[in-house]
């Protein structure tokens, strides 16, 4: 990639710097010259004093307006950069992947931020549709590097790793490398050992909750969960947690166990949906300190009709904003995956493959 700057932009930069420094200097010199040389500035008559005040007020106002214009330009530039980072990290999800309809929404706790500590992605692979949702400790721009490390690793490893356990290990190694690079420690070293302890101690407290889902042919569901809230399964007049299995600890706190079998979850039937979320949705409080009733909000969404992603997000997001107001305490991300009443997601299972022998839940239609 070339590091050259377009000639037009290169010529404009010195001009902008000259105006930034020259105009305030010119205005200040004008006011000082008037004060020192103009006879009216030395008189004590009311009209002379009034004219002097008008001159200085005009100069001060011009300086303030010029400074405000410069700040607005900088803010617009920062917003453009943040928007570009957002489009790379949390790129818009496709509306459909392999027989699944998808929609996502998020709310940042940092005022004016367009990126935060929540992450999500859905990718169609030869192993099925693979989904990740995570929550970096903290929120706002400070969590951006960790989000980039985890999402970048997932987007590559989702196509390479045949098992969810191998995919989770790839994410864990990527996070470890990222945290080690931030403290100057290598693989296996104790963070903070040679850095005075402060930076290493902060890095040792960083972690990421991660939920991995794999939706195979005929809606088979497998999952690995590291400290993240389990999704809700949405059906006709039904809202229930996907599973009650105990999650693993969040990534970054402890080494992963040697054996990482995926949790086999209930089958996702046609017309049903999965609602994934970060804990910022459930932990949102109102003015009286009450938590957001997420399950009740989902029940209200299901009562309105089939759990189509856009309609579920619209209802839940509206109720969440009404509950938490304009200043939530944490980032919140919502992701809905709806299995259409047509082609099953993912490739068909091979005879004798690892998807063979799966059965739907008893009593479900």
N, C-alpha and C positions, 0 to 999 in steps of 0.2 A: 504494500500500500504506500502510495506516495505521501510524503510529509510536506509537500509544497503547498503554499497558500495561493488561491486565485489572486491574480494581479489587482483586480478591482477592489477586493476586500483588503489586500495588503496596503493599497494606497489610502483606503478610508481609515485604517486604524491610526496612523500618525495624525491625521486630521482630527479624529475624535479626541485623541489625547491632547492635542494642542488646544482644542476648544474647551476641554474639561479644565485645563490649567489656566488658559489665557483669559476666558471670560470672567471668572471670579476675580482674577488679578486686575483686569481692566476696570471692573466695577468698583473694586476697592480703591484703586488709584484715583478714580474719578471722585469718589467721596472724600478721600484724603486731600486731593488737590483743592476741591471746593472749600474744605474746612480751613486750609492753610492760606489760600491766596485770594479767595473771594471776600471783598469788603463786607458784604451782607452777613457773612458768617460770624463777623466780629461784633456786629451791632446787637444791642440788647432790646431793640424795638420788637414789638409783638409780631409784626409782619416778617421781620428778618428771622426771628426764631422759628416762626411757622414755616417759612420757606426752607430753612435748614432742616427742620424735622421731616418735611415732605421729601427732600432729597435723600436723606439717610433712610427713610422708610421705603422709598422706591428702590434704592440700591439693595436693602436687605430683602425685600420681597422678591426682587429679581434673582438674588442668590438662592433663596429658598426654592423658588420655582424651578430654577436650573438643576438644583440638587435633587428635587423630586423627580424630574424627568430622567435624570441619570439612574436613580434607584428603580424607577419603573422599568427602564430598559434592562437593567440587571435582573430584575425579578422575572421579566418575560423570558430572558435568556435561560435562567435557571429552570423555569417551568418547561421550556422546550427540551432542555437536556434531560430533565426528569421524565418527560413524556417519551423521549427516545429510549431511555433506559427501561421504562415500563414496557414498551412495545417489544423489546428484546427479551426481557426476563419473563414477564407475564403476558405473552403474546395472546391475542384473542383466540379462544377455542373455536374449532369448527362447529357449525350447528348440528352436524351429524357425523358419527363415526361408526361404521360397521353395524348399522341397525340400531344405534343409540342416538337419541336426541339429547343435546347437551346445552346447558346455559350456566353462567357463573356471574357472580357479583361480589364486590368487596367494599369495605368501609374502613378508611384509615383513621387511626386515633390521632395522628399528628396533623394539626391544622394546616391545610394547604399542600399536604404531601399527596403525590399521586402513586407512590410506591410505599410498601410497608413490609412487615415481617411475615406475612402469610404468603404461601406459595401453592400452586396447583398446576396440573398438566394432565392431559389425556392424549394417548397415542395409540393408534391402531398398529398392531404387530402381528407376526405370524403365530404368536402364542395367545392372541386375543387382544381385547382392548385393555390397556394398562393405564391406571390412574394413580397419581400421587397427590396427596394433600398434606401440607405441613405448616408448622407454626414455629418461627424462630423466636427464641427468648428475646424479649424487648419488641420494639416496634419502630416504624419510621425508617429514615434513611440509614440509621446505624446498622440495621439488619440486612442491608442490600447485598453486601459481599457474601454473606452466608446463604442467602436466597439464590444468588448466582451459582455458587458452588454446588448446591444440592440439585437445582434444576438442570444445570449443565450435565451433571453426572447421570441424572435420570434419563434425559433425552437420548443419551448415547447408549446407556446400559440396557434400556428397555427393549432394544432390538437385539441385543447380544446374549442376554442371560435367559436360559430356558426356564429357570425356576425363580420364584419370588425371593427365596433366600439369598441366591447369588446377587440379585438386583439390590437387595437391602445392604449386603456387604459392600457393594460398590459405592452406594451412597454414604455409608459409614466411613469408608476410606477417603472419599472426597472431602467429607466434613473434617476429618482428622488432618488432612493435608492443609486445608484452609485455615484451621485454627492454629496449626503449627507454624504456618507461614506468617500469621499475624503476630506470633510471639517470638519468632526467630528460632524455634526449636525444631529439631528433626524428629523423625519417626522413633518413638520409644523413649524420648527424653522427657523429663519432668518439666512441664511448663513453668516458667519463672525461675528456673534454676540459675541461669546466668544473666537474667534481665532485671534483677533487682526485686522480683517477686510481684510487683504491682500489676504489670501487664499480664503476666502468666496467671495470676490469681483470677483476674477478670476473664481470661480465656477459659480457665478451668470451669467457670460457672456457666459458660455458654452451652446451649443444647438446642436440639430441634425435635419437636414431635413430628412423627411421620406416619402416615397411613398409606399403604400400598394395596391396590385392588387389581385383580385380574378377572375380567368378564369374558369367559370363553364361549364356545358354541353352546346353543340352547340355554344361555343365561347362567351357566355354571359360574360360581363366585368363589374366589380364593382371596385371602387377605393376610397381610402382616401389619401389625400395629405396634408402634413404638410410642406409647404415652399419649396417643391422640384420641379424641372422642370418636366412638364408633358411629358410623352413619345410621340414618333412619331409613327403614324400608316403608315406602308409601304405596298403598293400594286403595281399592275402593273402601272408603270409610274405615281405613286402618292405618295407624301410625305406630310402628314398633321398632325398637333397636334391632340392627341387623344380627347381632350376636351378643352374648354375655361373656365371651372369652376374656381372660385376663390379658391386658396388653403388656408388651415388653417395656423396659425403661426407655426414656427418650434417647435419641442418638446424641453422643457426646458426653454422657455421664458415666457409662460403664461399657466394657467390651461386650460385644455380642456373644451369645452362647454358641457353642460348637455346632449344635443342631438347630436349624431354623425351619421347621415344617410349617407350611402355610395353613392357616385356619380355613377349613372348608365351611362356607357359609350357605344359608338357604338359597335356592335357585331364584334368580330374577326372572319372573314370568312376564309374558307379553302384557303390556299395559301398566306394569309396575314401574316404580322409580326409586332411585337411591338419592338421599339427601345428605351430602357431605358438608361439614362445617368445621370451623376452628372454634376454640373455646371462647373467643371474643363474642360470639353470638349468645352463648348460654350465660356468660358472666356479665353481660351488659346490665347495668342497674339504672333504675329510674331515680327521680329526685328523692324518693323515700328509701333508697337503698335496696329495693326489691330486684331480684334477678329476673331476666327476661324469660317468660314461659315459652321456650322454643317448641316443646312438644304440642302445647295448646295452639300455638300459631300454625304449626304444620297440620293439626287436625282441622283448623279453620280453612286452610288452603285446600285440603282434600274434600271438605264438604262443598266447596265451590264447584267441583267438577273433577275430571281426570287429572292426575298429577303431571301435567305437561310442564316442562322446565320453566318456561317464561312466566306462566301464571303462578307457579309455586314461589318463584323468586320475587315476583311483584308483591304478592300478599305478605310473605314473611319479611321482606326488606322494608315494606311500608310499616308493618307493626313494630319492627325493630327500631326504626328511626323514631316512631311515635313514642316508644318506651324510653329509649336512651337519650333522646334529644339530639342536639347538634354536637355534643362533646362526649363521645364514647371513651371509655377508659382503655380500650385495647382495640387492635385491628380485628376485623371480622371478615371472613371469606365464606361464601356459600357456593356450592356446586351441586347441580342436579343432573342426574343421568336417567333418562326414561327409555325403557325398552319398547320399541314400536311393535305394533301387532303385524309383523311381517318377518323379514329375513332375520335370523338370529345373529347376534354380534359375534365376530371372530370367525376363524376358519372352522370347518367341520372337524370333529375329533377323528383321529386316525384309529383304526381297529387295534385294540389292545393298548392304546396310548394312555397317558396319565389322566385323561379326562373320561376314560371308559368306566362304565359302571356307576356313574353318578345318577342319583334319583331325586325326583322332586320331593318336597316336603309332604308328608301325609296330610290328607284332609284339605289340601288347597286345590282350587280350581281356577 
